[in-house]
Amino acid sequence: MVSSSRPSIGTERKVVTELPGPKSRALHDRRKAVVSAGLSTGFPVYIERGEGAMLLDVDGNLLLDLGSGIAVTSIGHAVPEVIEAVSQQVADFTHTCFMVAPYEEYVAVCEELAALTPGTHAKASALFNSGSEAVENAIKVARLATGRQAVVVFDHAYHGRTNLTMALTAKNMPYKEHFGPFAPEVYRVPMSYPFRDGLSGPEAAARAIAEIESQVGAHNVAALLIEPIQGEGGFIVPADGFLAALSAWTTANGVVFIADEIQAGFCRTGSWFAIEHDGVIPDLVTTAKGLAGGMPLAAVTGRADLMNAVHEGGLGGTYGGNPVAAAAALATIRTMRDRDLPARARAIGETLAARLNALAGEVSIIGDVRGRGAMMAIELVNPGTTEPNAAAAKSIVNYCNQQGVIALACGTFGNVIRLLPPLVITDAQLEDGLNVLADAVHAAH
């Protein structure tokens, strides 16, 4: 769908200049003069418009987006329902600060989150601007409610770039290098990583729990924080039973189980939330990215007794739950329901799994194919080994980019290609992107 007031940019990939083109290069020169060099650029093509799964750059190249702004634009670019909702809200008012003069949109988003997140128990939410803020506030809630300090996180985890969330994040470069000292009382234990550890879910959970109990003490743990499918760490899907065993342990020991659904949530894996695949009901859920169709909005949602244990004024922020972002979230959620995007994610996942597994049978640099729904990845290795092959990942991303396909790498070792297409991508667009990816993998092989 496209706004009727503007002509469509097109639905087929089209490269008309070298990439990046001359206008993008000129903009990049301007950027280097005034933008901090601390911000990385994966593919310096400058975007003018987007529509569905396509992005039009300033040079007239039409690019296929297989990254969705890192799982943000799951409903696609320039969705009419979101355009209308945001435009109307901007015309009404853009800000009051919910803590000063509240508004219905904030309340309505919290009602939707209460209905959508796992479990039928009473829930409450607080809205913020970013995933990092959501994670920090979830930790605040857990510490206050339990009277404990320790937080348990996992190898390969990514939870953000603020001081506390850097401490929670596993990977040093580029996220933590030279930015310490970090927040204390954070303890890291092994993640279930079937490709590399070969353990069953219960075995991997027992290993993690043994470390927690011996090195931290269950009675000191406020929260256990985990991504049901790790994002930046490499799209690691834990073995069956791992999350359930951890959940049972937290319940038995009065520990708050926090599911970080910031990248995997909102239909991406074929369910509204990734943890639903494991039958686990978390105490708290953090969300952001796909929640508001590209507008900055995040949330902590969870058990009402936990969320309401915080003293008045203990949670908040000037821009948290901004009315424009809240209106976008309501339109985004409606769009996900109306188009049944969980089902579409499952269909995309079937296509991705079939193509990627077939590709893995053709080359020896693919060590593992994993993921759920429209959150799939290939892990690249040196042939005949499990040694990470970051050079191949870099080569594949570069090849795809030069063909007008936006692809993303990730992983603790930089050797994973992650696929996060918009859930509105057409079958023809998906096939086109996978054909380019296959050529890239063969070239790297």
N, C-alpha and C positions, 0 to 999 in steps of 0.2 A: 504493500500500500504506500501511497505517496500523497503528500498534501496537494490538493487540487489547484492551489495557487501557483505552483511551480512545476515546470516540466520535469519528467523523470530524467535522472542522470544516466540511466541504462542499467542493464542487469548482467552484462557480459564483460569480463575482464578485457581491458584494452590498454596496451602500452604504446604511446606515441612519441615518447622521447627516451633518452637514456634515463636511468633512475639512480639517484635523484636528477630531475630535470633542471634547466637553467633557473627558473623562478624559485624552485626549492633551494637550490644552491645559494642564490642571492639572499633568501630569507635566513638560511643557515649562517651566512656571514654576519648578518645583522644580529642574529641570536648570540653568536660567539662574542660580540662586543658588549652585550648587556646582560646576558643570562649566566648565572653561575655555572662554572664548568663541572660542579658537583652533580648536576643533573645529566644522566646518560641519555643517549639517543640511539635506539635500536635501528631505526630506518629513517633517515632524515628527508622524508618526503612530507611536504606541508599540505595539510588537508583543507579543502575549500567547502566540500559538502559531503554528506553521507546519505545513504538510502538503503534500507534493508541490510544486506550483507556486503554492500559496495561502498567504497570511498573514492571520491574524486579529488585529485590533488590539483595544485595551482597551475600545473603544466598541462592539464587535460588528460592525465593518465587515470584510468579507471581500475582501481585495485580491489581484489577480493580479500575480505577481512576474515581471517581464521583465528583472530585473537580476541575480538569483541572488547578491545580496550582493557584486556586482562579480566574477562568475564563480567564486564560491566554492562555493555549494551546487548544483553542476552535477547531482548525483544527486537533487536535491530536498530538501525539508525533512522532518525526522522520519522518516528512512528506517529501517525496523525493523532491518535488518542492522547499521547503525551504532549504533542505540540499544542493541542487545544487546551488541555488542562493547565499547562504552564503559562500559556498566553493569557488565559482568563485570570489566573491567580496573580500574575504580574500586574494586570489591569486593576485588580481589587486592592491588593497591598503586598509588599514584598518582605516586610519585617516588622515585628513588634517586640520580639523576644518572648517566647512562650512563658517565661517566668515573670514577665511584667504584665502583659496583656494577652491571654491565651486565645486560641482559635480552634475551630472544629477539625481542621485537617490533621493536626497533630493527634488528636484523640482518635480519629478514624484510622490512621495508620496503626496506632497501638491496638485497636480493635481487630484489624486484619492480622496483625502479628500474633495476637492471642489465639485467633482461630486457626492460623496456618501452622504454627510451630508444633512439634510433636507433643502429645499428651493432652488429656482433657481436664487437667487440674486448673485451678484459678491461676491466671498469669497477669503480670504487669510488665510494662516496658518503659524505657527511657531512650530518647532519640539524641543522636550525636551527628558529627560531620564525617567521620572517617572510621575505617576499620580499626586503626590503632586506638582511637578514642573509645570505641566500643569495648575492645579488649581490656584497656586500662580500667574502665568503669566496671566491667564484670569482675575483675580482680578486687576492686574496692568493695563491691557488694559482698563478695565471698569472704573477704577478710573481716569485714564488719560483722557479718551474720554469724561467723564461726568463732570469732575472737582469736583466730590463729593467723600465722604469718606466711608459712611456706607455700610456695606454688610449684607444682610439678608440671614440667613440659617434656617434650620428646625430641630425640635426634631428628634432624632434617626439618624441624618446624620453622615456619615463618609466621610471625604475628604482628609485625610492624616495625616502624623506624623511630618511635619516640624512645626516651631513655628506658622506661620499663619494658616496652615491647621489643627493643633491641636485646635486652637481657633474656626475654622469652624466646627470641629467634635464635636458631642454631648457627646459621651460616655467618662466618666472619666477614668475608669480602664479597660484596662491597658494603654490607649493611652495618658492620660493627667496627671495622678497622679504625683505630685511633680515636674512637668516640667515647671510650670509657673514662672513669669508672661507671659501671652499670648498677642498676637497682639490685639490692640484696635479696636474699631468701628466695632465690629461684634455683630449682634443682632439675637436672636433665637426666632422663632415663632412656633406654633403648626403645625405638619404635619397631613395630612389626613391619618388616620389609621382605616379603616372601621371596623376591628375586635374589636377595643377598643373604638372608639368614636361614631360609629353608625351614623355619619353625611354623608349627600350627598356631592358630590364634591363641588358644589357651596356653600353649607353651611360651609364646612371646609375652603374653600378659603376666604369667607367673614370673618370668625373668624380670620384667619391669617392676612388679609389685615387690619382689624380693629386694630390689635395690632401694625402693622407696622406704620399706620398713627398716632396712638395716642402716641406711645412710641418712634418713630424714626423721623417721618415726611417724607412723600414721596419725598419732594424736597431735602432731605439729602442722599437719597439712590442711590449709584452707581450701585449696582448689586444685583440681587436675584439669589442665587445659589441653585440648587436642583438636586437630583438624580431622574430621572423619575420613577425608581424603586429603592428603597433604598437597598443597599447591606449589609454591615456589620450590619446595624441597624435592619435587620430581614426580608429582601426581601419584604418590605412593598410596596404594589401596591396602590397608591392613588385612591380614588373613582373617577368615571367618571366625568369629568368636572372640577376637581380641578386644573389641570395643565393649562387647557385652560383659566380659570378665572384668574389665576395668570399671564399668558402671556398677557392677555388683559389689566390687571392693569399696568404691566410694560410698555407696549407700550403707554398707556395713560399718564404715568408719567415720561417718559424719562429714565426709569431704564433699565439696560442691563440684559436680561434674559440669564443666563448661565445654560446649561444642562450638568451635570456631568454624562457622559456616560462611565466612566472608567471601571465599572464592567458590565454594561448592554449592552454596544455597540458591534458592529460587529457580527450581526446575532444571538446573544445569545437568544433574546426574540422572534425570528421569523420574525423580520424586521432587517434591517441593524442597526437601532438605536431604542431604546425603546420608545423615545418620539414620534416616528411616529405613535404609536398606539393611541395617543391622538390628532393627527392632529395639533400639535404645531410646529412652526418653531422658534427655539431659535436664539438669536443674536450671541451667542458663544457656542461652544461645546468642552468639554474636553474629550480626549480619551487616552487610554494607553492599559494595559492588553492584550486584544485579537488582538490588532493592528498588532503585528509583530511576532506572532507564538512562543513566548517565548524569543525573543530578547528584550532588554530594549529600548523602544521607546514610546514617548507620544507626544500629539499634542494639540494645541489650534487652532480651526478653526472657522471662523465666518465672519460676515459682513466685507467686504473689507474696508469700511469707518472707522470702529472701529479699525481693525488690522493695518491699514495704518496710523492711527492718531499718532502712537507712533514714537518718534524721532529716527533717525538712531542710532543704537547701544543700544537702550533701551531694546531690547529683545535679548536673545542668551544664550550661554553657551558652554564651550569647547567641550563637547561630544554630545550636542544636535543634533539629526538627523544624528548620526554616520552612515557612508556609509554601514557598515555591517548590522546594524539594519534596515536601510532603504531598503536595498535589500531584507531582510527577510520580511518586510512589504509588498513590492510589490508582492512577491511570495505568501504571505498569502492571500492577497486580491484576487489575481487570483484564488487561490484554492477555496476560498469561492464562487466566481462566478461560476467556472467550475463545482463545485459539488452542486451548489444551496443550500448552507448551511442554508439560511433562511428557505427554505421549510423543510429541515431536522430538524431544530430546532422546527418548528411547529409540525411535526410528533412526535418528542420526547415529546413535551409538551402534546400532546393528550394522549400518553401512561402514562406519569407521572400523569396527572390529574386524569385519570381513576383509576389507581392503588392507588394513595394517598387518593382519596375521598372514595374509597371502604374500605381502611384501616381505615379511620376516622370513618366509620360506625361500625367498629368492636371493637374499643377501645375508652375509654372516656378520654384519655390523649391528644388526638389531638383536639385542639380548633379551628384551622383554617388551611385550605389548600389554598395556594395562589401562584401567580407568573404568568409568561408568557413564553411560549416556553420552552427552556431548562434551565430556571431559575425559579425553583419551590422550595417551602419550606412547611414544616409543623411547626406550632407553638404549643408547648407542654404546657399543663396546668394541674393543680391539678384537678382531676375528679369533675365534677359538678360546677366548678368555671371558672373564667378567670385568676386566679392567675398563674403567670409564674412558670413553672416546669423545672428549670435548671438541676436538678438532673437527670431527665429522659433523657434530651438531652445528658448529659455527658455519661450516661449508654448506650444510643443507639450508639453514636460515638465509644465508646470502644468496644462494641459488633461487630460492623461492621469491625473495624480495626482488631480485632482478627480473623475474618473470611477472611481477605485479601481484604477488600473493604475500600477504602479511602473515608471517609465521613467527612463533615465539619459542625460545629455548628456556630451560629452567633446570633445576636439580642442584643438589649440593655440590656435585662434581661438574656441573655445566654440560652434561651429556644427554639431556632429555629434550625431545621436541614435544611440546604440548599443543594440543588442538582444542580451541575454545570457540568454535564458530557460533555466530548468532543463531538462535534457535529458529529463526525465520528463513534461514538459508534454503534455497531451492535444491532439489535433487541434482539438477544440472550444474548449479554452481558448486555444490559439494563434490561432484564427480570431477569437475574441472580442477578444483583445488587439489584433490587427491592425486590426479594425474601429474600435476606439477610436482607435488611432494614425492611421488614415486620416482620421477626423473631425477630429482635432487638426491634422493637416497642412492639410486644407482650410480650417479656421478660421484658421490662421496665414496661409495664402495669401490 
